[in-house]
Amino acid sequence: MFESLTQRLTGTIDRLRGRGRLTEENISDAMREVRVALLEADVALPVVIDLIAKIKARAIGQEVLASLTPGQSLIKIVKDEMTDVMGSTASELNLNVPAPAVILMAGLQGAGKTTTVGKLAKFLKEKRKKKVMVVSADVYRPAAIKQLETLAGQVGAEFFPSSNDQSPVTIVRNAIDAARKSYADVLLVDTAGRLAIDDAMMAEIKALHAAIDPVETLFVVDAMTGQDAANTAKAFRDALPLTGVVLTKLDGDARGGAALSVRHITERPVKFVGIGEKPDGLDVFHPDRIASRILDMGDVLSLVEEIEQKVDKEKSAKLAEKVASGKKFNLNDMRDQLEQMQNMGGLHGLMDKLPGMGKIPDDVKGKISGKEVPRLIAIINSMTEKERRNPGILNGSRRKRIALGSGQTPADVNKLLKQYQQMEKMMSKFSGGGMKGLMKGMKGLRGMPGMGGLGGMGGGKFPFG
């Protein structure tokens, strides 16, 4: 995400970082480039003006000019001011009310409201340990109610049935009664969207809001619409007492205009961001982490949290115990590691959070399709149990059979086996020399499986390009 903005900003700042001394003149030149980069990223003009003014005011003061590392100081200022314009800190939902806490979801059609309701239900159920009920007050869109029922089943939320011949107010009032009787902690209300803002839509949702008095009113908007997302959110804020915004499809936003504009324009915090279509694709919006990503500094905290949540700790412990005892790392173990990587979003999910990825050429990043890890898993799955346990027996005819069975080529099988040998070598060093041996072994491991090695990235070499 934010690829184009990241490249422009980091290029500008890198040129300053190499200077031993910064002056008002070269800082002003850099700020002009930053302004252009932000405008090209579809950041709203008032946000650009305010952001540049604050960065420049701090940059030409003693904070940077008197610093021993002026380039680093400037980067910190840019990160701080970007974080501030997006809201400084993460904003929590207010659930400290008598149950059920009613959360009303508003937005235009196609923004991903219904999908977001399902994601939020899963988030509240798993991470906040809440009992969640969902209801659809969308009596216009065909199959909207059925879609929400399906999502509720997938995420384990209670579903309150409704029908197209009922009024939205009646539906939600009945749902609130049902939520009380079933001791639900939270009731999520999906509402009807329109293709554009109109008086009828606003009148209906204002009446619904007045009738149910929700504790949270969240505006759901497509991040890929750039500053239009901020302007649409402002129109809803003027009609409704919004408490926050959910930015959907953030993984498809190469520019970053919405993320940087929404809070400033609406004066409401971005509370969540939606990524992908899967039910677990909803994250709390952390302004400081987003600023780090935009400036190509990575998002290590989110990566650590994701590892904590999605890595199978029991399997990891067994592998560590196995390797430490000197037992051989085999292809079953490698498959387990690949599957865990895939659970974290594959190579795309990992790359998005690693520092320095903005410096990798676009043609190289473009070769990462998201299918690399599944293909590697398919190759291993095409082997017999004996072959996975004893890769040394994989001769030419066996490799040809495995390639045919997995839909790959013998060359692809050979590349996987080469990566396995690198991993096996690293693991054997760990068993032989503890942490010192592991670090030594990692120097020989050029990269993660499926990427052909980080060392090979500059040349654009991928195993399944």
BAMAR-539369 format. One record per residue (C-alpha): residue number from 1; residue in one letter; z, x negated, y negated. Coordinates in Angstrom, 1 decimal. Layout:
<nodes>
   num   residuo       up     east    north
   NUM         A        Z        X        Y
...
</nodes>
This chain:
<nodes>
   num   residuo       up     east    north
     1         M      0.0      0.0      0.0
     2         F     -0.6     -1.0     -3.7
     3         E     -3.0     -3.7     -2.6
     4         S     -5.2     -3.8     -5.7
     5         L     -2.2     -3.8     -8.1
     6         T     -0.4     -6.4     -6.1
     7         Q     -3.4     -8.8     -6.2
     8         R     -3.8     -8.4    -10.0
     9         L     -0.2     -8.8    -10.9
    10         T      0.6    -11.7     -8.5
    11         G     -2.5    -13.5     -9.7
    12         T     -1.5    -13.3    -13.3
    13         I      2.1    -14.3    -12.6
    14         D      1.1    -17.2    -10.3
    15         R     -0.9    -18.7    -13.2
    16         L      2.2    -18.7    -15.3
    17         R      4.5    -19.9    -12.6
    18         G      2.7    -23.2    -12.4
    19         R      3.4    -24.0    -16.1
    20         G      6.3    -26.3    -16.9
    21         R      6.8    -24.4    -20.1
    22         L      6.0    -20.9    -21.3
    23         T      5.2    -20.0    -24.9
    24         E      4.9    -16.7    -26.8
    25         E      1.1    -17.1    -26.7
    26         N      0.6    -17.5    -23.0
    27         I      3.2    -14.8    -22.3
    28         S      1.3    -12.4    -24.6
    29         D     -2.0    -13.3    -22.8
    30         A     -0.4    -12.6    -19.5
    31         M      1.0     -9.3    -20.7
    32         R     -2.5     -8.2    -21.7
    33         E     -3.6     -8.9    -18.1
    34         V     -0.7     -7.0    -16.7
    35         R     -1.5     -4.0    -19.0
    36         V     -5.1     -3.9    -17.7
    37         A     -3.8     -4.2    -14.1
    38         L     -1.4     -1.3    -14.6
    39         L     -4.1      0.9    -16.2
    40         E     -6.6      0.2    -13.5
    41         A     -3.9      1.2    -11.0
    42         D     -3.9      4.6    -12.7
    43         V     -0.4      4.2    -14.1
    44         A      0.2      6.7    -16.9
    45         L     -0.4      5.3    -20.4
    46         P      3.1      6.1    -21.7
    47         V      4.6      4.2    -18.8
    48         V      2.3      1.2    -19.3
    49         I      3.2      1.0    -23.0
    50         D      7.0      1.2    -22.4
    51         L      6.9     -1.2    -19.4
    52         I      4.9     -3.9    -21.2
    53         A      7.1     -3.6    -24.4
    54         K     10.3     -4.1    -22.4
    55         I      8.9     -7.0    -20.3
    56         K      7.5     -8.7    -23.4
    57         A     10.7     -8.3    -25.4
    58         R     12.8     -9.9    -22.7
    59         A     10.1    -12.6    -21.8
    60         I      9.7    -14.0    -25.3
    61         G     13.5    -14.3    -25.7
    62         Q     15.7    -17.1    -24.6
    63         E     15.9    -15.6    -21.0
    64         V     12.5    -17.1    -20.2
    65         L     11.6    -19.7    -22.8
    66         A     14.9    -21.5    -22.4
    67         S     14.9    -21.3    -18.6
    68         L     14.4    -24.4    -16.4
    69         T     12.2    -22.2    -14.2
    70         P     10.3    -20.0    -16.6
    71         G      7.8    -18.7    -14.1
    72         Q     10.6    -17.5    -11.7
    73         S     12.5    -16.0    -14.7
    74         L      9.4    -14.0    -15.7
    75         I      8.9    -12.7    -12.2
    76         K     12.5    -11.5    -12.1
    77         I     12.0     -9.7    -15.5
    78         V      8.9     -7.9    -14.3
    79         K     10.6     -6.9    -11.1
    80         D     13.7     -5.6    -13.0
    81         E     11.7     -3.6    -15.4
    82         M      9.5     -2.1    -12.7
    83         T     12.6     -1.1    -10.8
    84         D     14.1      0.5    -13.9
    85         V     10.9      2.5    -14.6
    86         M     11.0      3.9    -11.1
    87         G     14.7      4.8    -11.2
    88         S     16.8      1.7    -10.6
    89         T     18.5      2.9     -7.4
    90         A     17.9      5.3     -4.5
    91         S     18.8      8.9     -5.3
    92         E     20.6     10.8     -2.5
    93         L     20.3     14.5     -1.7
    94         N     23.2     16.6     -2.9
    95         L     24.5     18.2      0.3
    96         N     28.2     18.4     -0.8
    97         V     28.1     22.2     -1.1
    98         P     29.3     25.2      1.1
    99         A     26.9     25.5      4.0
   100         P     24.1     26.1      4.2
   101         A     22.7     23.7      1.5
   102         V     19.4     25.3      0.6
   103         I     16.6     22.9     -0.2
   104         L     13.4     24.4     -1.8
   105         M     10.1     22.6     -1.4
   106         A      7.4     23.2     -4.0
   107         G      4.0     21.7     -4.6
   108         L      0.2     22.2     -4.5
   109         Q     -1.7     23.0     -1.4
   110         G     -2.7     20.0      0.6
   111         A      0.1     17.8     -0.7
   112         G      1.8     17.8      2.7
   113         K      4.7     20.2      2.1
   114         T      4.9     21.7      5.6
   115         T      4.7     18.3      7.2
   116         T      7.3     17.0      4.8
   117         V      9.7     19.8      5.7
   118         G      9.4     18.7      9.4
   119         K     10.0     15.1      8.5
   120         L     12.9     15.9      6.3
   121         A     14.5     18.0      9.0
   122         K     14.2     15.1     11.4
   123         F     15.7     12.7      8.8
   124         L     18.7     15.0      8.1
   125         K     19.3     15.6     11.7
   126         E     19.1     12.0     12.9
   127         K     20.3     10.0      9.9
   128         R     22.7     12.4      8.2
   129         K     23.8     14.2     11.4
   130         K     23.2     17.6     10.0
   131         K     22.3     20.9     11.8
   132         V     19.0     22.0     10.1
   133         M     17.2     25.3     10.0
   134         V     13.7     25.6      8.5
   135         V     11.9     28.7      7.3
   136         S      8.4     29.3      5.9
   137         A      8.0     31.5      2.8
   138         D      4.2     30.8      2.7
   139         V      2.8     34.2      3.4
   140         Y     -0.8     33.3      2.2
   141         R     -2.0     30.3      4.2
   142         P     -3.2     31.2      7.7
   143         A     -1.1     29.6     10.4
   144         A      1.4     28.1      7.9
   145         I      4.3     29.8      9.7
   146         K      3.1     28.8     13.1
   147         Q      2.6     25.2     11.9
   148         L      6.2     25.0     10.8
   149         E      7.4     26.5     14.0
   150         T      5.6     23.8     16.0
   151         L      7.0     21.0     13.8
   152         A     10.6     22.5     14.1
   153         G     10.2     22.3     17.9
   154         Q      9.0     18.7     17.7
   155         V     12.0     17.5     15.6
   156         G     14.7     19.7     17.1
   157         A     15.4     21.9     14.1
   158         E     16.2     25.6     14.3
   159         F     13.3     27.8     13.2
   160         F     13.8     31.1     11.4
   161         P     10.8     33.4     12.1
   162         S      8.9     35.2      9.2
   163         S      5.7     37.2      8.9
   164         N      2.9     37.6      6.3
   165         D      3.9     41.2      5.5
   166         Q      7.3     40.1      4.1
   167         S      8.0     39.0      0.5
   168         P      9.1     35.4      0.1
   169         V     12.5     36.5     -1.4
   170         T     13.3     38.7      1.6
   171         I     12.3     36.0      4.0
   172         V     14.6     33.4      2.5
   173         R     17.5     35.7      1.9
   174         N     17.4     36.7      5.6
   175         A     17.1     33.0      6.5
   176         I     20.2     32.1      4.5
   177         D     22.2     34.8      6.4
   178         A     20.9     33.5      9.7
   179         A     21.8     29.9      8.7
   180         R     25.3     31.0      7.9
   181         K     25.7     32.8     11.2
   182         S     24.4     29.8     13.2
   183         Y     26.6     27.3     11.2
   184         A     23.5     25.4     10.0
   185         D     24.4     22.7      7.4
   186         V     21.0     22.7      5.7
   187         L     18.2     25.3      5.2
   188         L     14.8     23.9      4.3
   189         V     12.5     26.4      2.6
   190         D      8.7     25.8      2.8
   191         T      6.8     27.6      0.0
   192         A      3.2     28.6     -0.7
   193         G      0.9     26.1     -2.4
   194         R     -2.2     26.7     -4.5
   195         L     -5.3     24.6     -5.1
   196         A     -4.2     24.3     -8.8
   197         I     -1.3     25.3    -11.0
   198         D     -1.6     29.0    -12.0
   199         D      0.6     31.6    -13.6
   200         A      0.9     33.7    -10.5
   201         M      2.1     30.8     -8.4
   202         M      4.6     29.7    -11.0
   203         A      6.0     33.3    -11.4
   204         E      6.4     33.7     -7.7
   205         I      8.3     30.4     -7.1
   206         K     10.4     30.9    -10.2
   207         A     11.5     34.3     -8.9
   208         L     12.2     32.8     -5.5
   209         H     14.3     30.0     -7.1
   210         A     16.3     32.5     -9.1
   211         A     17.0     34.7     -6.1
   212         I     18.3     31.9     -3.8
   213         D     19.6     29.3     -6.2
   214         P     18.9     26.2     -4.1
   215         V     21.0     23.1     -4.4
   216         E     17.9     20.9     -4.4
   217         T     14.4     21.7     -5.5
   218         L     12.0     19.0     -4.5
   219         F      8.4     18.7     -5.7
   220         V      6.0     17.4     -3.0
   221         V      3.0     15.6     -4.3
   222         D      0.2     13.4     -3.0
   223         A      0.6      9.8     -4.2
   224         M     -3.1      9.1     -3.9
   225         T     -3.8     11.3     -6.9
   226         G     -2.3      8.6     -9.1
   227         Q     -1.1      9.6    -12.6
   228         D     -2.3     13.2    -11.9
   229         A      0.6     13.3     -9.5
   230         A      3.0     12.7    -12.4
   231         N      1.3     15.2    -14.6
   232         T      1.4     17.9    -12.0
   233         A      5.0     17.2    -11.3
   234         K      5.8     17.5    -15.0
   235         A      4.1     21.0    -15.0
   236         F      6.4     22.0    -12.2
   237         R      9.4     20.5    -13.9
   238         D      8.7     22.5    -17.0
   239         A      8.7     25.7    -14.8
   240         L     11.5     24.9    -12.3
   241         P     14.7     22.9    -12.5
   242         L     13.4     20.2    -10.2
   243         T     16.0     17.8     -8.8
   244         G     13.6     15.3     -7.3
   245         V     10.1     14.4     -6.1
   246         V      8.7     13.5     -2.7
   247         L      5.6     11.2     -2.8
   248         T      3.4     11.8      0.3
   249         K      0.6      9.6      1.7
   250         L      2.1      6.5      0.0
   251         D      0.6      4.3      2.8
   252         G     -2.9      5.3      1.5
   253         D     -2.1      4.5     -2.1
   254         A     -3.8      1.2     -2.9
   255         R     -3.1      1.6     -6.6
   256         G      0.5      2.5     -7.2
   257         G      0.0      4.8    -10.2
   258         A      2.1      7.6     -8.9
   259         A      5.0      5.5     -7.7
   260         L      5.3      3.9    -11.1
   261         S      4.6      7.0    -13.2
   262         V      6.4     10.0    -11.7
   263         R     10.0      9.3    -12.6
   264         H      9.2      8.2    -16.2
   265         I      7.0     11.3    -16.8
   266         T      9.1     13.9    -15.1
   267         E     12.6     12.4    -15.8
   268         R     13.4     13.3    -12.2
   269         P     14.0     10.7     -9.4
   270         V     11.6     10.1     -6.5
   271         K     13.9     10.8     -3.6
   272         F     11.6     10.3     -0.6
   273         V      8.2      8.8      0.3
   274         G      6.0     10.1      3.2
   275         I      4.1      7.6      5.3
   276         G      1.6      8.7      8.0
   277         E      1.6     11.9     10.0
   278         K      4.4     11.2     12.5
   279         P      7.7     13.1     12.2
   280         D      9.6      9.9     11.5
   281         G      7.3      8.9      8.6
   282         L      9.7      9.7      5.8
   283         D     11.7      7.0      4.0
   284         V     14.3      7.0      1.2
   285         F     12.7      5.8     -2.0
   286         H     14.2      2.5     -3.1
   287         P     12.8      1.5     -6.5
   288         D     13.9     -2.2     -6.1
   289         R     12.2     -2.5     -2.7
   290         I      9.0     -0.8     -4.0
   291         A      8.9     -3.3     -6.9
   292         S      9.3     -6.2     -4.5
   293         R      6.3     -4.9     -2.5
   294         I      4.2     -4.5     -5.6
   295         L      5.0     -8.1     -6.6
   296         D      4.2     -9.3     -3.0
   297         M      7.8    -10.3     -2.4
   298         G      8.0     -8.1      0.7
   299         D     10.6     -5.6      1.7
   300         V     12.8     -7.4      4.1
   301         L     15.7     -4.9      3.8
   302         S     13.6     -2.0      5.0
   303         L     12.2     -4.2      7.8
   304         V     15.7     -5.0      9.0
   305         E     16.7     -1.3      8.8
   306         E     13.6     -0.4     10.8
   307         I     14.4     -3.0     13.4
   308         E     18.0     -1.6     13.7
   309         Q     16.7      1.9     14.2
   310         K     13.6      1.4     16.3
   311         V     14.2     -1.6     18.5
   312         D     15.6     -0.9     22.0
   313         K     18.8     -2.9     21.8
   314         E     19.4     -2.6     25.6
   315         K     16.0     -4.1     26.4
   316         S     16.4     -6.8     23.8
   317         A     19.8     -7.8     25.2
   318         K     18.5     -7.9     28.7
   319         L     15.6    -10.1     27.6
   320         A     18.0    -12.5     25.7
   321         E     20.2    -12.7     28.8
   322         K     17.2    -13.3     31.0
   323         V     15.8    -16.1     28.8
   324         A     19.2    -17.7     28.2
   325         S     19.8    -17.9     32.0
   326         G     16.5    -19.8     32.4
   327         K     14.5    -17.0     34.1
   328         K     10.8    -17.0     33.4
   329         F      9.4    -14.8     30.6
   330         N      6.6    -12.7     32.1
   331         L      4.0    -10.2     31.1
   332         N      6.3     -7.2     31.6
   333         D      8.6     -8.8     29.0
   334         M      5.6     -9.3     26.7
   335         R      4.6     -5.7     27.1
   336         D      8.1     -4.6     26.2
   337         Q      7.9     -6.6     23.0
   338         L      4.5     -5.3     22.1
   339         E      5.7     -1.7     22.6
   340         Q      8.6     -2.2     20.3
   341         M      6.3     -3.7     17.7
   342         Q      4.1     -0.6     18.0
   343         N      7.2      1.7     17.6
   344         M      7.6      0.0     14.2
   345         G      4.1      0.9     13.0
   346         G      2.2     -1.9     14.7
   347         L      0.7     -4.8     12.7
   348         H      0.1     -2.5      9.7
   349         G      3.8     -1.5      9.5
   350         L      5.0     -5.1      9.7
   351         M      2.5     -6.6      7.3
   352         D      3.3     -4.1      4.6
   353         K      6.9     -5.4      4.5
   354         L      6.3     -9.2      4.8
   355         P      6.3    -11.4      1.7
   356         G      3.1    -13.1      0.6
   357         M      0.7    -10.7      2.4
   358         G     -1.1    -10.1     -0.9
   359         K     -2.5    -13.7     -0.7
   360         I     -4.3    -12.9      2.5
   361         P     -8.0    -12.2      1.8
   362         D     -9.2     -8.6      2.0
   363         D    -11.8     -9.3      4.6
   364         V     -9.1    -10.7      6.9
   365         K     -6.7     -7.7      6.3
   366         G     -9.6     -5.4      6.8
   367         K    -10.0     -6.6     10.3
   368         I     -6.5     -5.1     11.2
   369         S     -7.4     -1.7     12.5
   370         G     -4.1     -0.7     14.0
   371         K     -5.6     -0.8     17.5
   372         E     -4.8     -4.5     18.2
   373         V     -1.4     -4.0     19.8
   374         P     -2.4     -0.9     21.9
   375         R     -5.4     -2.9     23.3
   376         L     -3.1     -5.7     24.3
   377         I     -0.8     -3.2     26.0
   378         A     -3.8     -1.7     27.8
   379         I     -4.8     -5.1     29.2
   380         I     -1.3     -5.7     30.6
   381         N     -1.2     -2.2     32.0
   382         S     -4.5     -2.9     33.9
   383         M     -2.8     -5.7     35.8
   384         T     -0.9     -5.2     39.1
   385         E      2.9     -5.6     39.1
   386         K      2.4     -8.9     41.0
   387         E      0.0    -10.2     38.3
   388         R      2.4     -9.3     35.5
   389         R      5.3    -11.1     37.2
   390         N      3.1    -14.1     38.1
   391         P      0.4    -14.7     35.5
   392         G     -0.5    -18.0     37.2
   393         I     -2.5    -16.1     39.9
   394         L     -4.9    -14.6     37.3
   395         N     -8.2    -16.3     38.4
   396         G    -11.6    -15.4     37.0
   397         S    -12.3    -12.5     39.3
   398         R     -8.9    -10.9     38.6
   399         R     -9.5    -11.3     34.8
   400         K    -12.9     -9.7     35.1
   401         R    -11.3     -6.7     36.9
   402         I     -8.5     -6.4     34.3
   403         A    -11.1     -6.5     31.5
   404         L    -13.1     -3.7     33.1
   405         G    -10.0     -1.6     33.8
   406         S     -8.8     -1.9     30.2
   407         G    -12.2     -1.5     28.5
   408         Q    -12.1     -5.0     27.1
   409         T    -13.9     -8.2     27.7
   410         P    -12.8    -11.2     29.9
   411         A    -12.6    -13.2     26.6
   412         D    -10.0    -10.6     25.3
   413         V     -8.0    -11.1     28.5
   414         N     -8.1    -14.9     28.0
   415         K     -6.9    -14.5     24.4
   416         L     -4.0    -12.4     25.5
   417         L     -3.0    -14.9     28.2
   418         K     -3.1    -17.7     25.7
   419         Q     -0.8    -15.8     23.4
   420         Y      1.5    -15.1     26.4
   421         Q      1.6    -18.8     27.2
   422         Q      2.7    -19.5     23.6
   423         M      5.4    -16.9     23.8
   424         E      6.5    -18.2     27.2
   425         K      6.7    -21.7     25.9
   426         M      8.9    -20.6     23.0
   427         M     11.2    -18.7     25.3
   428         S     11.6    -21.7     27.7
   429         K     12.6    -23.9     24.7
   430         F     15.2    -21.4     23.8
   431         S     16.7    -21.5     27.3
   432         G     16.6    -25.2     27.3
   433         G     18.0    -26.0     23.9
   434         G     19.7    -22.9     22.4
   435         M     18.9    -22.0     18.8
   436         K     17.6    -25.6     18.1
   437         G     15.2    -25.2     21.0
   438         L     14.1    -21.8     19.8
   439         M     13.3    -23.0     16.2
   440         K     11.4    -25.9     17.7
   441         G      9.4    -23.6     19.9
   442         M      8.6    -21.2     17.1
   443         K      6.7    -24.0     15.3
   444         G      4.3    -23.9     18.2
   445         L      3.9    -20.2     18.1
   446         R      1.2    -19.6     15.5
   447         G      1.8    -15.9     15.0
   448         M      2.5    -12.5     16.4
   449         P      0.6    -11.1     19.4
   450         G     -2.6     -9.4     18.4
   451         M     -3.0    -11.4     15.1
   452         G     -4.5    -14.5     16.5
   453         G     -1.7    -16.4     14.8
   454         L     -0.7    -16.4     11.2
   455         G     -2.1    -19.9     11.1
   456         G     -5.5    -18.4     12.0
   457         M     -5.4    -15.7      9.4
   458         G     -7.0    -17.7      6.7
   459         G    -10.0    -18.0      8.9
   460         G    -10.1    -14.3      9.7
   461         K     -9.7    -14.8     13.4
   462         F     -8.5    -11.8     15.3
   463         P     -8.6    -11.2     19.0
   464         F    -10.4     -7.9     18.7
   465         G    -12.2     -8.1     15.4
</nodes>
